[in-house]
């Protein structure tokens, strides 16, 4: 699926014509009181208890315990924290255990029925097409001007998440908080301190960012799911080409903007110089560049330009020229839309640590999925992100320690999660992809891991080992007496077998295609084409369909709407009187599915959401959240509304090979702390309540969690 561009573009119109004055707090300024008081918030001049949360996305309790057991000499800081507290605790995750859902549970202390984030992918009630999950796209009108120019009027992209972020609650109670790289914090919510967004922050060129490979020998298939190859020609040592930027909303049709770049090639020295018009980058093959500034003109004669940043990787000059360009990130020094709160903090941070990735998923997983980067190249790029985060955390700690007011600090690392998604197959001999990579799995990885004798087969453990010095660095800086939590949003597991929910629904008669349509044929078939439910389903006969990685929806009368742009009537057909019986029937059938390969139960639990969610957003939720068993997951094709060729097949590439989009019981998160933990089970929502409790704040009525510590 091509990355959608819904997350940011309505904001450009507002940014172009509206100036909002502010008095932001400096990264280095430890006193937020005046600004908070000006906002009418309760502000206390007394120092607050120091509480620090280190969020490590995808940290699995069992894998962590195994890494500590196998490599104790490389895990001294985790061993110390485990011994000080009550060991490694499992932390209940969300239903489903997807990052935007799980982090929203933690942020609000609510389940999805309260905060309204149910999946990475929601659906349009009219077209049943994939829709944004974390933001709402407002309506925008256009005032037509001369020629093909127009003036966009209005429009906005507010957060789709409801429920108050816990750091906003802290702010209202006068508690300082710095929140760094918090997932699902875009648009950025303010704190009585600093607030930076993480996962789900868009790139400048698209929602998830699209890479570009400039090459003199392009493949036949130049468009890929996560980016594109661009054919270039060299004339007298010069290559003229361009980078693609955001849609230009001032032009009819909103065409993608472009920024010209010139590449000078020196074959004798085997080096190039890239001139972006703002920066000149000199590179040799095998090098990653620093960030280069890019400018995209939106109006004639330089009246308005949008700036971004990108970095390059030069693979080769001869005999074939290949240059990789990252997605264009929002420039933190001059952001086209705020990537910090206050909005000047991003530029101040860049001054301290250098220009940094603002894109939410900075590790370039899409490029590895498309084989546009090799495994080693991907891990080199992930190392750049890791090193950047270390510098960022040092800046965060400098500020936090210098602030006499104390308060709360959150810092987030994505390394374990995103690298495990892509590299799991190297560590798992039972994975269907292992045969393809077994040579690499046996190869030396010590240059990356820093651990003598390591191979790429050890990658999952080495990813955990890379977190140990981070924990040690943090604890050394904040002091041993500071209350610290190390937590993850979910655990991790292999993704070995792909289940296609829409194909199963078709085979069982719940999803019916229009006359003349059939499920997708094998890719080897000359007549292969993708089949999407949006234009192929007979909604007058369809009772259920899948959208998102775990979501199953009934075609419910009164909720699913007719598309007036078509002649058919697409409104729902399942009546309220038959809804619950149909859900019970689907649940029983789904949980009874066994893999014909070995008889394993494919779906661990099919949760009827009215039984597991609470809150006003429940009517928007999928009717069933399909919780896959260990090793299984919904296919990417079915997740985006397609009807694939098979119900079950091996996961042989082109997607994640490690995953957590399963049943919440299968991939629980991790909790470690240096304080005594209450007996019993604890979840993300409970940790939210505990943070508030540390500052004497009672949970809200709809926050049903309980304290974690004794």
N, C-alpha and C positions, 0 to 999 in steps of 0.2 A: 504494500500500500504506500503510495506516495505520501510524504509528510504533509499534513494539512497546515494551512497558514492562519488558522483561526485565532491564535492566541494573542496576536499583537497588533494586527493591522488597524482595527478601528481606533486604537490609541494614537496612531500617527496623526490623524486628523485633529485630534484634540491637542496633541503636542505642537502641531504646526501653528495653531491659532490662539492657543490659550497659554498665558504665562501665569504661573502660580508662584507668588513670592513666599519664601520660607526663611527661617533662621535655623539652619541645621546644626546638629551637634557634631563636632569634629571627632574623627577617629581617636585622636589623642586627648580629647577633652573629657575628663572624668566627671564633670558636674552637669547632669541633665536636668537639675531641679527647675531652673528658670523656664526652660521651654515647656516642661510638663505642666508647671503651674499656669503658664499662659494658655494651655489647652483646657484648663479647668479640672485637672486631675488631682487626686489626693497625693500629696508629696510629703514624705517624711525625711527629715534631715538626719535621722539616726542611722548608723551603719546597720546593714542587714547581714544575716547569716550567709556564708558562702556555700553555694551548692553548684556543683559542676556535673554536667551530663555529657559524656562522650558517646555520640551516636555512630555506630559502625553498621552500616547497612548490610544485611545478609549474614551477619555473624551467627553461625549455628552452634548451639550449645554442645552437641555431640562432637562436631568437628573440632571445636575449640578444645574440648577435653582430650580428644585424640592427639591433637597437635602438642598440647602440654605434656602428654604421656610420652610421645615419640621423640620430642625435641626439647626436653626440659631446660637444657643449657641456653636455648635461644628464646625462652619464654619466662625470664626471671620476673618481669613486672606483672604479668598475668598470674604467675604462681603466687606471688606475694599478695595480690589482691584477693585471690581465691582463698588463701589461708587466713587473711584478716577478717573476711566476711563469712558468709555461710555457704561458700562454694559457688559453683556455677548453677544458677537458677534458670529454669525454663520460664520464658515470658510469653504468655498467651498473645497471639497475634490477632489480626482482623479476619473477618469472613467477607470476601476471600482475602488471602494473605498477599495482596498486591501492594506495592510500595505506596501509591497515592492513597489507597484506602487505609493502610496501616498507619502511615504517618498522620493522616487526618484523625484517626482514633486517638493518637498520642497528643496531637495539637489541641484537640477540643475536649478530650475526655468523654466523647460520645461514640456510639457505633454509627454505621452508615445511615441508619434510619434518622439520626439526628443531624449528621453533617452533610449527607447527600452525595458523597463520593463513593461509587459502587464498583469502579473498574477503571483501568486506563482508558477504556472506550465506552461511551454511552451511545445511545441511538436516537435518531430523529423520529419523533412520533408520527410524522407524516410519510416520510420516504423510507424509514427503517435503515437509513444510511448511517455509517459510523459518525459519531458526534463527539465534540470535546467533553471531557469529564470534569476538568478542574476550573474552567472559565465559562462564562456566559458571553455570547457574542451579541452585542446590541445592534439595532437597526441603524443603518446609515443612509441618508439621502444625499443626492448630488445636485449641485447647481451647475448646469452646463454653461461653459464659457465659449471662447472662440476655438475653431478647429476641433482638435481631439483632446482639448483640455477641459477639465471639470474641477469643481470645488467641492470636496467631501464635507458634508455637514453633519455634525453630531456623531453618535456611535461611541461605544465603550465596550470594554472587556472585563467586567468585574469578576471576582472570584465566584465560583459556583459552590464553594464550601461554606456551609453555615455552622453556627456555633462559635463561640468566642475562643480565640487562641489563648493559651494559658499565659503567654507573656503579655498579652493585652490585659488580662485579669491582674497580673502582677503590677503592670503600669498603673492601673486604676487604684491599686492599693499602695502606691508609692514605692514599689520594689524595683530597683534597677535590674535590667536584664540585657545581656548581649546574646543574640541568636545568630549563629553563623552557619550559612549554607543549609538552612532548614528546608527539607523537601516540602513541596506543595505550599510554598510561601510566596507565590507570585499570582497576582500583584502583591507587592511587599506590604506586610502589616507592621505597623510601628511598634516599638518597644520603648520603655524608659531606658534607652541605651541605643544600641545598634541592632539592625535587623537586615540580614542578607538572605536572599532566596537560594534554593538549591534545585533539586530535581523538579522537572516540569517548568523551569524557566526557559523560554524559547531562545533559539538562536535568532540572529537578525534576518537570515535568509528564509527561514521556515520554522515551524513549531519545534521540530526535533533537530534541525540542521541537516544540510545536504552537502556532502563532499563533492569535489571535482578533481578528476585526474586529467591533466593535460598530456597528450601523447602524440607522437608522430606515427604510431602504429595502433590505431584504435581497434577494438574488437567489433564484431558485427552488431552485438547487442550493446549499444552505448548507454542506454538508460537503465539504471539499476534501482532497486527499491529504496536505497538510502542515498543515492547521488547519481553522478553521471560521468562518463568519459567524454572529453572534448578533444576533437582532432585539431592539431596545430601543425603549421608548416614553418620551417626556418628559412629565412632569406638573409644571406650575408651575415650570419651570426645573430640574427634578431628574430624573435617570435613575438608577434602582436596578438593578444587575446584579451579575455575579459573574465571577471568574476560576476556571478549572478547575485543580486541582492534582493531586498524586499519588493513586493509589488508596489508600483507607483500609483497611488490612489488619486493622483491629480491627472492621470491619463485615462481616457475611455478604455474600458476593458481591463484596467488594472494590470498592465503588462509588467513583468519582472524588470526591475532596474538593473543596470549594468555599470560596472566600473572597469575601465580599460587598464590593463597591466602590460608592461613590456618586459620581456625576458631576453637578456643578453647572454649568449652562449660562447664560452671560450673553450674550444675543443683541445687546445694545446695544454692548458692548465687543468682541464677537466673541472671547470667551475662555471657557475652562472651568477648573474646579478638580476634580481627581480625588482623592477621599479613600479611601485603602486601609485605613483604620483605624490605620495606623502612620505614614503619610506623606501629605502633601497636595501635589499637583503642580499648578501653574498653567501653562496652555498656550494658545497661539494657533495658528490653522491654519498648517500648513507647518512645525511645530516637532517635533523629537524631544525627549523628556523625558530627564532624568537617571533613574537607577534608582530605583524605588520599592519599598519593602519590603512583602511580602505574608505573611500568616499563615494557615495552614490548620489548623483544629482537627481533631485525630484522636480525641480522647476528650472526653466531656462536661465542662462546667464548667471548661474551660481546663486540664485535667489534663495534656494533651500537645498541643503544636502544632508544626507543621513550617514553618519560614520559608523564603521564597524572595524573589527580586527580579525585577522586570520593568521594561521601559521602554515608553513609549507614543509613537505618532506620530499627531498630529491632522491628518487630511486636510481635513475641512470641518465646519462647524456648520450653515450654511444653504445651499441649501434642504434638503440631506440631511446628517444627522449621520453622520460616519464616523470612528471612532477605532480605530487599530491597536494591539494589545498584543502584545509579543514573547512567545516562549515563556518560561515561568517558570524562571529559572536558580536553581541552588543558591546560596544566600546565602553569599558568602565570609567574611562577618563572623561568621556563626553557622551553619556548614554542617551540613546534615542528614546528610551523610556526608563523609569527608575529601576535600578537593580540593587538598590539599598534604601534603607530608611534611617536617617535622612538621606535625601537623594545625592548629596555631595560626598557621602561617605565612601562610595565606590571609587571615586577619583582619588580621595585621600589614601585609600588602601593601595591603589595602584602606584601611588607615589612611594609608598613604603616598601612594597614587595615586587613591583613591576606589574606590567599589564598581565591580567589573568583571565582564565576562562570564566565567562559569565553563563554560558550554556549549561542548562541543568544537568544533562548527561554528557559530561565532558569527555569521558573515555569513549573513543570513536567505534562503538560496537557495530554500527551499521556498516562501516567500511570493512570490518572483518567478516560480517555476515555475507557481504557481497564479494568477498575475496579480493577487494580492492587493496587491502593491507594484508600482509602475512601475519601469522601468529607472533613472530618475533617483533615485527614492526608495530603491531598493536600494543604489545607489552612495553615497548620503548615509549610509545605515546602515553600509555597509562602511567608510566614512571614519571613523565613530565607533569602529569596531573597530580600525582602523589607528592612530588617535590614541591609543587606550588602550594598544596594544602599544608605541608609542613611549615612553609614560610608564613602562610596565612594564619595558622594556629599560633605561631610565635608572636605575630602582631596582636592576635586576640588576647593572648596571655599577658603580653606587656601591658596592654590597656587594662585588663581585668585586675591585675596585681597592683597597678598604680592607683586604682580607684579605691579610695578609702571607704567609700560607701558600701562596698561588698556587693552582695546580691547574687544573681543567677547567671550562669554561663552555659551555653550549649554550643558544641562544635561537632561537625558531621564529616564522616569519611565514606566515600562510595567505592573504594578500591576493591574490597572483598566481594561485594555484590556484583559489580559489572564485569570484573575479570573472571569471576567464577561462572557467570552466565556463559562466557565465551570459551573458557579454557578447561572446563570440567572434563571434556572428553579425553584430554591428555592424561588425566589422573585415574581414569576409570576403565579398566580392562574389559568390563562387561558392557560398556557403552557401544552402541552400533557404529559410532564413528571412530572408535579406537583404532581399528585396522587401518584407517586412512592416515592416522597421525602417529603410529607406534614408533616410527623412526625418530620423529621429533621428540616424542615422549622420552626416549632413551638418551637424547642429546644433553650435553652439559648446559645448565642454566645458571651457573654460579655468577656469571657477569651481571645477571639481573638480580638474583636473590641475595648475593653477597655471602652465601653459605657454601663453603667448600664441599665439593662432591655432589651438589644438588643436580637433579635433572628436571626436565619439564614435567615428568610424571609426578613430581612432588609439588606441583604448582599450587594446589588448593591449600596444602599445609604452609607453603611459603608465603602465601597471601596473608594467612593468619599471623605468621611470624613477623611480617612487616608491620603489623599493628602493635607489637610489643614495645619497640622504642617510642612509639607515639604515646602509649600509656605512661611509660616511664618519664618521658619529657613533661607530660602534663602534670603528673603527680609531683615531680620534683619542683615544678614552678609554683603550683598552687599550695603546696605544703601537705604533709601527711594527715593533718587534722581536718582538712577540708572534706566535707561530705561529697563523695563522688559516686556516680552511677555510670557504668558502662552498659549500654543497651543496644539491642538491634530490633528492627521492625518485624523480622521473620527469620527463619532459618534457611537451609538450602538442601537441595536434593538433585539427583540426576534427572534429565529429561530425555528418556530413552525411547518412548513410544508416543506417537501423536494420535490423538483421538479427534475426530471431526464431528462436532456436535450437530451441525446442520445436516451432514450426510446421514447420521444416525436418525435424526428426526424425519428426514425424507424416507429412509428405508422403512421406518415404523409407521409412516402414513400421517404424521403430525404436520409435516411441511409438504406442500403440493406445488409443483412447478406448473407454469402455464403450458398450454399445448404448444408443441414445437421446441420446448426446452428439455434438457436432460442434465444430470450432474456432470461435472467436468470429466473429460476423458483423461487418460494418462498423458503426461507431458510428451511422451514419445509419439503420440498419435498426431499425424499431420493436421487433423482438424481440432486439435486441442485449443480451447479458449477458456478463460476464466468466467465463471458463472456466479453472479452476485444476486442475492435475494432481492435487492432493491428494484431490479427490473425483470426478474424471471419468475417470481413467486405469484401463484394464484391466491391472493389474499381472501377470496371468497370461500376457499376450502382449507386454508392453512390455520391450524390451531396453536402452533408454537414455533418459535424460531430462536436461533442463538445470535447474540451479538456481544462482543467483548470476550475476554479470556476465560471467564467463568459464568457469564450471564445467559440464562434462558428466560425468554419472555413469552407469555401467552399473548395470542392475538385477541386482546380483550376488548369487547364492545364498550364504547364510551371512553376508552383511553387511547387506543390506537386509532389514528385519524385518517380520513380520506384525503388523497392528494388530488386537489381540484384541477391540477394541470394535466391529468390523464382522464381517459374516458371510463376506466374501470372504477369500481368502488372498493377502495382499500381499507375502509374502516373495519374495526375488529368484529369477529363473529362469535367469540366465546362469551357466553352470558354469565353474569355474576352467579346465578344459581348453580351453574355447573363448574365454576372455577375451582373450588377446593377439591372436588372429586378428581378433576383432571390433574391437579398438582400432585395429589397423593398417588395417582396412577403413574405419572412421570417419575416421581421420586422412587417408587418401588422398582420400576423397570430400569432406571439408570443405575441404581445401586446393585442390581442383579447382573449387570454386564460382566462377563468374564473374558479375558483375553484368550482367543483361540490358540495362541502361541504356547501358553503355559498354564492357563486356567486361573491366572491372577485376577483378583477383583480390580477393575479399572477405575471405578469411581468410589472413593472411600465413603463419601456422604454427599447427598444432594439436599442442600438446606433450603427449605421453603422459607423465604425471607421473613414472612410475617411471624414465623416462629422464633427467629433469632435476632430481628431488628426491633428497635423501639424509636419512635419519634415522628415528627411531622413530614419527613421526606420519604417515608416508607412507600407511599403510592408511586413514587418515581422509580423504585428499585426493580431490578430483575425479579421475576416471580420465584425463580430458583437460582441459587448460586451452586454451580456444579463443582464439588470439591474432589479433585483427582487424587488418586493414590500415589504413593511414592514411585517416581519414575515416569509418571504419565502427565499429560497436559493437553489442552485444546490446541489444535493446529492453528498456526498464524492465519491460514486461509479462512477457516471457519470463524475465527475471532473477528475477522473484518467483514463478515457477512457473505462469504462464499459457500458454495456447495461442492466440496472436493470429490475426488475420485474414489477415495476409500474411507471407511470408518476408522480403521486402525492400521498403522504402518510404523515401521522403524523411523526414528528421527535421524536422517542421514545428512542433514546439513541445511544451510541457508537460514538458520534461526538459532535461538539459544540452545545450548546443549546441556547446561545446568539450569535449574529453575526453582521457583517457589510458588508458582501459580496453581496451587494444589489445595487440598483440604487444610484447614488451619491446624488440625491435630497432627498433621504430618510434618509441618515445617515451623515449629514454634521458635520464637525468638530467644534471645539471651539476656540475662540480667546478672550483673555483678556489682557489688557495692562493698564499701568498708564499714557498713553499719549492719546490725543484726536484722534479719528479715523474718517477718511473721511466717508461721507455718501456713501451708495451703497454697493454692494456685493463685498466680498473679498475672495480670495482663497489662497491655499498653495503657488502657483507660485507668487502671489502678495507679500506675506510675504518675500519671497526670495529677491525680488526687493527692498523691504523696508530695509532689513538688509544691502544690498549693499549701498543703498542711505545714510544710517546713517554714512557711511565712505566716502562719496563723490564719490562713484563708480557708473558709469552709467551702466545700464543693457546691456548685449550683444544683438546683433541684433535679435537672436532667442529667447530671453527671453521676452515674450509678456506681462508679468504681469505689474501691476501698483503699485505705492506706496500706503501704507495703512493708514499712519498717515497724519493728517493735518499739 
